[in-house]
Structures are given as structure tokens and as C-alpha cells.
Amino acid sequence: MRSSRSKRQPSYLASALLLTCLLGACQGAVPAVITTTPSPPLPDTSQPAPPATHAVETGAGLRGKVHLWLDWAPQDMARMVELASRFHTLHPGVDLRISYTSAETLGDDLMAAREAGDQPTMVIASPVTGVDLYQSGLLLDIRERVPPEILSQLHPAAMAQLRVGEALLGLPIDFEAVVLYRNRNIVSEPVETTRDLVAAAQAVAAKNRIGAYFDFGFPMSGGFATACGGPLLTAENATAFDGPIGVCWTILLRRLARAGKVAFNSEKDITDFKSGKAGWVVESTSRMWELARAIGETNLAIDPWPVHSETGESLAGHLWTRSLFLDSSLRGENLEATWAFAMYLLSPDAQRVITARGDVQRLPALQLSGSGDSLLDSARSASEASLPFPLLKDLGPYARALERAASAVIYSGSLPELALRRAMVEIRAGTPTPEP
């Protein structure tokens, strides 16, 4: 997401089948592992299966092939292998394989696998990848298959990233979202409005500390436009910012800039927050334990988003998901086996495994009861009204133009309307836009 830091948006990091874990119908067999690079450690596969839940039926009657492609890091891959083992205990007649593959060549790899007759039945990838695959005819429209009780429990913003027209391309597995972090040692209480935030931050600055250090890069600040009536841009309307929404957003950023320091796509805000110098930052939920380790878990809070004092609407952060997609050629028992595995991944038991506490924290796509961890529960609560990250393949020019417009309004006193119109002209002309 940020140009200067490692954002864990789904991306297939290797270009071949690096890990293949076979859980075949040959019961009691040791899973075969094929590696061309170091593979994630395999967990003990002798664990008992979890209790059956809403979408998981046990029994030996289910048969067919499930072949999953994904790009997860070792910790996450180990969790998926654990879940595959549990699923196989529930359904010993299913032949289940997990392969670690490459996002950059995923489309070509899928076409080649189809020609060879060995395509995956399921892919876990980012929604923007899913849209590309669907438009290439490689994904199944699953809108008729998802039970209403499942749809009603999935995060609305996560689901919004997976709809194209009437089609439902896939289902979210988990998500991360931009939230407002606070150091309790510097700012003792949350605030209700943006005006309160600026006032509290300025009071902190009077004590020679940084009240707030905000990254106004588009990934971190674009979701604030929720307080202005809608997203700045979408796949359907990439120029929504050229009007009242964009004007409101740039003015909002200019006012929030009075709360302390501002950066664009930088790590400086996080560096100062981790060193105990800043009271507030905006950042992804994926980094919560990194921040907690730096300042102490009891000192870290995730606040509810404040209400914009001028509009009466709450700010929000962007959200993006990792999602599962089914191959469009699936039929018969392979379709039923793959669908059963998809539903298992969305069971409460599996969701808790996938989103267990880890170095890179994910949040469950399924609504679950309280985790017992106050920070995780605060993250989920703060992300309830998150804005789906726009699914534009060529987002870069738009994001840079918007950041440049915001910078001009904040630092140069430009009129918002003129700054946004200049951004529109640059985008339409294809003029390279320097970083703010």
C-alpha cells in the first residue's frame, strides 16, 4: 500500500509452485511436500477436528478434488495447512492440495494449468486480482451458492470489494483496515470530534510532544472521505473527487494538519509513534502488535473514529481483503468438495485460526463474538464502517494526483477546487505527478 513500507496486500511473491502439500484420500499417509525454495514448517496434523459448525458437515461421503493456490507467508501457510488437515479429518474422501504460487504471473499460470488439465479449484488472492480473473472468464459467479446466513455475517465493506454488477466473484477470508492508534501515555482519552482532536493534540504540543502525526498518503487518508459523503474514487467513478467530496476531503486534511505533523507515504509517523513521541497515528491493523511491542500493549489504544465537526459524519479508514475465488470450470464432485472447503474456511473455528494473534494481524471476515482481547475487539469495532479500497488497476496516477492536491491545499494555501481541477487535468493528460 505505501511506497516506502512493506504493506501486506495480497501479492503472489514467487513464480512457481513452491510448496505443494498433499492430503490425499490415502488415509494415514504422510503429506508429500515438493519444494524448490525453503517451505513453511508443517504443523502436527494429528490434531482432532473442531466441532462441526453451521456450514461444516462431517462424514466420509464427500469426495472430489480441492486444489488451492495462495501466496501466504510461512506463519499463515502453517495455519492453512492445519485447517486443511482438520478438514481432511472431517472429509477423508477429499483429495486436498495446497500450492504456494505467484501473483505476478497468476493469470498466465492459470491458463497454462488449464491447458495441462491441472488448474486449481480455488485461489486466494486480492479482490483486484479476482476482478481480472473474472473478466478473463476464469472465475465462477457464486451469488446463487452462498447461504443468506453466511452473507449476513460477512463484513459489508469486504463483500463490496467482491461484487461486479450482479456477480459475486468470491468471499472474503480476512481483512485489514486503517484505524486511529493512540498512545495513552501521551493522550489519556479518546475524542469525539475532529475539532476535539485538534484541540487535544495542540495541548500535547504545548508540552513539547507531537499531538498527532498523520500520514496523508491516499491509502491512509482516502477513507476519511466517508465523512464528506462518499469515496473519492471507485472503479465505477474514478473522478468522484472532482466535486464537493474532494473539496470537503482536502479541507478536512488541512484542518487535521493543525493537530501536529504530516507526512505522505512515509515511515516517519510510525517511527515517532514507536519511540513514544506522538499521541496519534493512522495505520493498518496489520501492524498493531508491532506498535504494541514498541510502546507497551497497555499503552496502545485503537480509538473510535471521530466525527467530522463540519458534517456530523464519522471518519473511516480504507479496508482491503484476502479473498477466495473458485475456478469457473468446476463441476460435479470437485465443485461440491471445493465449496465445502470454502464454507469451512468461513466457519467460526477456521476464522479464529486464520486470524489468531500474529506478527501481521488479520481480522476475521465473519462476525464473531468478542475475542477476549480488547485491542483486537477495538480494531474490529473501529473497522465496522471502513471504506473498501478502490479496485483500480492503475490507481497510482490517481493517488499521486490526489496527494499532490492535498499537499497544495495544506502547505501552499491553494484553493481546494483549483488543486483538484489541476489533479484532474494531470490525470487526463497522463502528466507524471511528482510525489508531494
C-alpha positions in Angstrom: 0.0 0.0 0.0 2.7 2.6 1.0 5.5 3.1 -1.4 8.1 3.2 1.4 7.0 0.4 3.6 6.1 -3.2 3.2 2.3 -3.4 3.0 0.9 -6.9 3.1 -1.6 -6.5 0.4 -2.1 -10.0 -1.1 0.7 -10.5 -3.7 1.9 -13.7 -5.1 5.6 -13.5 -4.2 7.1 -16.4 -6.0 6.8 -17.6 -9.6 6.4 -21.3 -9.5 4.7 -23.9 -7.4 6.9 -23.6 -4.4 5.1 -25.7 -1.8 2.6 -28.5 -2.5 1.0 -30.2 0.4 -1.0 -33.3 -0.4 -3.7 -34.5 1.9 -5.0 -37.3 -0.3 -7.6 -40.0 0.1 -4.9 -42.4 1.2 -5.6 -42.3 4.9 -2.7 -42.3 7.2 -0.3 -41.2 4.5 2.4 -38.7 5.4 1.7 -35.5 3.4 4.1 -35.2 0.5 5.9 -31.9 0.2 7.5 -30.6 -3.0 9.8 -27.6 -2.5 12.1 -25.6 -4.8 12.7 -23.0 -2.1 12.5 -23.2 1.7 8.9 -24.1 2.6 6.9 -23.1 5.7 7.1 -25.6 8.6 4.2 -28.1 8.6 2.3 -28.3 11.9 1.3 -31.5 13.6 -1.5 -33.0 11.5 -2.8 -35.3 14.2 -4.9 -32.7 15.9 -8.6 -33.5 16.3 -11.1 -31.8 14.1 -13.0 -28.9 15.6 -16.7 -29.3 16.4 -18.9 -29.1 13.3 -20.3 -25.6 12.7 -23.0 -24.0 10.6 -21.6 -24.9 7.2 -19.4 -27.9 8.0 -20.8 -31.4 7.7 -18.8 -34.4 8.7 -18.7 -37.7 7.0 -16.9 -39.9 4.5 -19.5 -39.3 1.8 -18.0 -36.1 0.3 -15.5 -36.9 -2.4 -13.6 -34.9 -5.1 -10.5 -32.8 -5.5 -9.6 -29.5 -3.9 -6.5 -27.7 -5.2 -5.8 -24.3 -3.5 -3.3 -21.8 -4.8 -2.3 -19.0 -2.5 0.7 -16.8 -1.6 0.7 -16.7 2.2 3.7 -16.2 4.4 5.1 -19.1 6.4 3.0 -18.3 9.6 -0.2 -18.0 7.6 0.7 -21.0 5.4 1.1 -23.2 8.5 -2.3 -22.1 9.7 -3.9 -23.1 6.3 -2.1 -26.4 6.4 -3.5 -27.0 9.8 -7.0 -26.2 8.6 -6.6 -28.4 5.6 -5.6 -31.3 7.9 -8.7 -30.7 10.1 -10.9 -30.5 7.0 -9.5 -33.8 5.8 -10.3 -35.4 9.1 -13.9 -34.3 8.5 -13.9 -35.4 4.9 -11.3 -38.2 4.4 -12.6 -38.8 0.9 -11.4 -35.4 -0.4 -8.1 -35.1 -2.2 -6.8 -31.7 -0.9 -3.6 -29.9 -2.2 -2.3 -26.5 -1.2 0.2 -24.8 -3.5 2.2 -21.6 -3.0 2.4 -19.7 -6.3 3.0 -16.3 -7.9 0.6 -13.3 -8.1 2.5 -11.5 -10.8 2.0 -14.3 -13.3 -1.2 -15.8 -11.8 -3.3 -15.2 -14.9 -0.8 -16.8 -17.2 -0.2 -19.6 -14.8 -3.9 -20.4 -14.5 -4.2 -20.5 -18.3 -1.2 -22.8 -18.6 -2.6 -25.0 -15.8 -5.9 -25.3 -17.6 -4.2 -26.4 -20.8 -2.4 -29.0 -18.7 -5.6 -30.1 -17.0 -4.3 -29.3 -13.6 -5.8 -25.9 -12.7 -6.5 -25.1 -9.1 -10.1 -25.4 -7.9 -9.7 -22.4 -5.6 -7.4 -19.3 -5.5 -6.9 -17.0 -2.5 -5.9 -13.6 -3.8 -6.7 -9.9 -3.6 -10.0 -8.6 -5.0 -8.3 -6.6 -7.7 -6.7 -9.9 -8.9 -10.1 -11.5 -8.7 -11.7 -8.9 -10.9 -9.0 -9.5 -13.6 -9.5 -13.3 -13.4 -13.3 -12.9 -13.6 -13.1 -10.6 -16.6 -10.9 -13.3 -18.2 -13.6 -15.9 -17.7 -11.6 -17.8 -15.1 -13.8 -17.4 -12.0 -17.2 -18.8 -11.0 -20.0 -16.4 -10.1 -21.1 -17.8 -6.7 -24.0 -15.5 -5.9 -26.5 -18.4 -6.1 -24.5 -20.6 -3.8 -23.8 -18.5 -0.7 -26.4 -19.1 2.1 -28.1 -16.0 3.3 -27.0 -16.6 6.9 -23.4 -16.5 5.7 -23.8 -13.3 3.7 -25.4 -11.6 6.6 -22.4 -12.3 8.8 -19.7 -11.1 6.5 -18.2 -7.7 6.7 -20.1 -5.4 4.3 -17.1 -3.4 3.1 -15.2 -6.7 2.5 -18.1 -8.0 0.5 -18.3 -4.8 -1.5 -14.9 -5.5 -3.0 -16.2 -8.7 -4.5 -19.2 -7.6 -6.4 -19.1 -6.7 -10.1 -22.5 -5.8 -11.3 -24.8 -8.6 -10.2 -22.0 -11.1 -10.0 -20.4 -12.2 -6.7 -16.8 -13.1 -7.6 -15.7 -14.7 -4.3 -15.8 -14.5 -0.5 -13.5 -12.6 1.9 -11.3 -14.7 4.2 -10.0 -11.9 6.3 -9.2 -8.2 6.1 -7.0 -5.4 7.4 -8.1 -1.8 7.8 -6.7 1.6 8.6 -7.5 2.7 12.2 -6.6 5.5 14.6 -4.0 4.5 17.1 -3.4 6.4 20.3 -0.6 6.3 22.9 -2.4 6.5 26.3 0.8 7.9 27.9 0.5 11.0 25.7 -3.3 11.4 25.2 -5.2 9.8 28.0 -8.7 9.7 26.5 -10.3 9.4 23.0 -12.1 12.3 21.4 -15.5 12.6 19.8 -14.9 15.2 17.0 -12.2 16.4 14.7 -12.3 19.7 16.5 -11.7 18.0 19.8 -8.8 16.0 18.3 -7.0 19.1 17.1 -7.5 20.8 20.4 -6.2 17.9 22.4 -3.3 17.4 20.0 -2.3 21.1 20.3 -2.4 20.8 24.1 0.1 18.0 23.8 2.3 20.0 21.5 2.4 22.7 24.2 4.3 20.1 26.3 6.9 19.6 23.6 5.4 16.4 22.2 3.7 15.6 19.0 -0.1 15.5 19.4 -0.7 13.7 16.1 1.5 12.6 13.3 -0.7 11.8 10.3 0.2 10.1 7.1 -2.0 11.7 4.4 -0.9 9.4 1.7 -4.0 8.1 -0.2 -4.0 4.6 1.3 -4.1 6.0 4.9 -6.3 9.1 4.4 -8.5 8.3 1.5 -11.1 6.7 3.7 -11.6 10.0 5.6 -13.8 11.0 2.6 -16.6 8.9 4.2 -17.1 11.9 6.5 -17.6 14.0 3.3 -20.4 11.9 1.8 -18.6 9.1 -0.1 -15.4 7.7 -1.6 -13.0 9.9 -3.5 -13.0 7.4 -6.3 -14.3 3.9 -7.2 -13.9 1.5 -10.1 -17.2 2.8 -11.5 -16.4 6.5 -10.9 -12.7 7.3 -10.8 -13.4 11.1 -10.8 -15.8 11.4 -7.8 -13.2 13.6 -6.1 -13.7 16.4 -8.6 -16.5 18.0 -6.7 -17.9 18.6 -3.2 -16.5 15.3 -1.8 -12.9 16.1 -2.8 -13.2 19.7 -1.7 -14.5 18.6 1.7 -11.7 16.0 2.0 -8.9 18.4 1.3 -10.3 21.0 3.7 -10.6 18.2 6.4 -6.9 17.3 5.9 -5.9 20.9 6.1 -7.7 21.2 9.5 -6.3 17.9 10.8 -2.8 19.1 9.8 -3.1 21.5 12.7 -3.0 18.6 15.1 0.7 18.1 14.7 2.9 16.8 11.9 2.0 15.5 8.4 3.7 13.0 6.1 2.9 11.4 2.8 3.6 7.7 2.3 6.3 7.9 4.9 7.5 5.8 7.8 8.4 8.9 9.9 5.0 8.9 11.6 5.4 5.3 12.8 9.0 5.9 13.9 8.0 8.7 16.1 4.9 6.9 17.5 7.0 3.8 18.3 9.6 5.9 20.1 6.8 7.5 22.3 6.9 10.9 20.7 3.5 11.1 19.1 0.0 10.7 20.6 -2.0 9.6 17.5 -1.2 8.0 14.1 -3.3 6.3 11.4 -2.1 2.9 10.3 -3.2 -0.6 9.3 -4.5 -3.1 11.8 -1.9 -5.5 10.4 0.8 -3.6 12.5 -1.0 -3.4 15.8 1.4 -5.8 17.6 4.5 -4.1 16.2 3.2 -0.8 17.7 2.2 -2.6 21.0 5.6 -4.1 21.4 7.2 -0.6 20.9 5.2 1.4 23.4 3.7 -1.3 25.6 0.5 -3.1 25.0 -1.3 -1.5 27.9 -0.4 2.0 26.4 -1.8 1.3 22.9 -5.4 2.1 22.1 -7.4 1.9 18.9 -9.9 4.7 19.1 -13.4 5.0 17.5 -13.1 7.4 14.5 -14.0 10.9 15.4 -16.9 12.8 13.8 -16.1 15.5 11.3 -17.2 18.7 13.1 -18.4 20.3 9.9 -20.5 17.4 8.5 -21.5 15.4 11.5 -20.3 12.2 9.9 -17.5 9.9 11.2 -14.2 9.5 9.5 -13.2 6.0 8.4 -10.2 4.1 7.1 -9.7 2.0 4.0 -10.2 -1.7 4.1 -8.8 -4.5 1.9 -9.2 -8.2 2.0 -7.7 -11.6 1.1 -10.5 -13.5 -0.7 -11.2 -16.9 -2.1 -12.3 -17.5 -5.7 -13.5 -20.7 -7.4 -12.4 -21.8 -10.9 -15.2 -21.3 -13.5 -14.7 -24.8 -14.9 -15.7 -26.6 -11.6 -18.4 -29.2 -11.9 -19.7 -32.2 -10.0 -17.9 -33.6 -7.0 -14.9 -31.2 -7.4 -17.3 -28.3 -7.2 -19.0 -29.7 -4.1 -15.8 -30.6 -2.4 -14.3 -27.1 -3.1 -17.4 -25.4 -1.9 -17.4 -27.4 1.3 -13.8 -26.3 1.9 -14.8 -22.7 1.2 -17.6 -22.9 3.8 -15.2 -24.5 6.3 -12.8 -21.6 5.9 -15.7 -19.3 6.9 -16.7 -21.3 9.9 -16.1 -19.6 13.3 -13.4 -22.3 14.2 -11.4 -21.7 11.0 -11.8 -17.9 11.2 -10.3 -17.9 14.6 -7.3 -20.0 13.4 -6.7 -17.7 10.3 -6.9 -14.5 12.4 -5.1 -15.7 15.5 -2.7 -13.3 17.1 0.4 -13.0 15.0 3.2 -10.7 13.8 1.0 -9.5 10.9 -2.5 -9.3 12.3 -5.6 -10.1 10.2 -9.2 -9.6 11.2 -12.0 -12.1 10.6 -14.3 -11.5 7.7 -17.0 -13.3 9.6 -18.7 -11.6 12.5 -17.5 -13.4 15.7 -18.3 -12.9 19.3 -15.7 -11.0 21.4 -12.2 -12.4 21.2 -11.4 -11.6 24.8 -8.5 -9.4 23.5 -9.5 -5.7 24.0 -7.2 -4.5 21.2 -8.5 -6.9 18.6 -12.0 -6.2 19.6 -11.4 -2.4 19.3 -9.8 -3.0 15.9 -12.9 -4.8 14.7 -15.2 -2.2 16.1 -13.3 0.7 14.5 -13.3 -1.0 11.1 -17.1 -1.6 11.0 -17.7 1.4 8.8 -14.5 1.1 6.8 -14.4 2.1 3.2 -13.4 -0.6 0.6 -10.1 0.2 -1.0 -10.8 1.1 -4.7 -10.2 -1.7 -7.2 -8.4 0.3 -9.9 -5.5 -1.4 -11.7 -4.0 2.0 -12.5 -4.6 3.6 -9.1 -1.1 5.1 -8.9 -1.7 8.2 -11.0 -5.0 9.0 -9.2 -3.5 8.5 -5.8 -0.5 10.7 -6.5 -2.6 13.5 -8.1 -4.9 13.5 -5.0 -1.9 13.6 -2.7 -0.4 16.5 -4.6 -3.7 18.3 -4.4 -3.9 17.8 -0.7 -0.3 18.9 -0.2 -1.0 22.1 -2.2 -4.0 22.9 -0.1 -2.2 22.2 3.2 1.2 23.8 2.5 0.6 26.3 -0.2 -2.8 27.6 0.6 -4.2 26.6 -2.8 -8.0 26.7 -3.2 -9.3 23.1 -3.0 -11.3 23.5 -6.2 -8.3 24.6 -8.2 -6.0 22.0 -6.7 -8.5 19.2 -7.5 -9.1 20.5 -11.0 -5.3 20.6 -11.6 -5.2 17.0 -10.4 -8.0 16.1 -12.9 -6.1 17.7 -15.8 -2.9 15.9 -14.9 -4.7 12.5 -14.8 -6.5 13.1 -18.1 -3.3 14.3 -19.7 -1.2 11.5 -18.4 1.2 14.0 -17.0 3.6 12.4 -14.5 2.7 13.6 -11.0 5.7 14.0 -8.6 5.3 12.8 -5.0 4.1 15.5 -2.6 
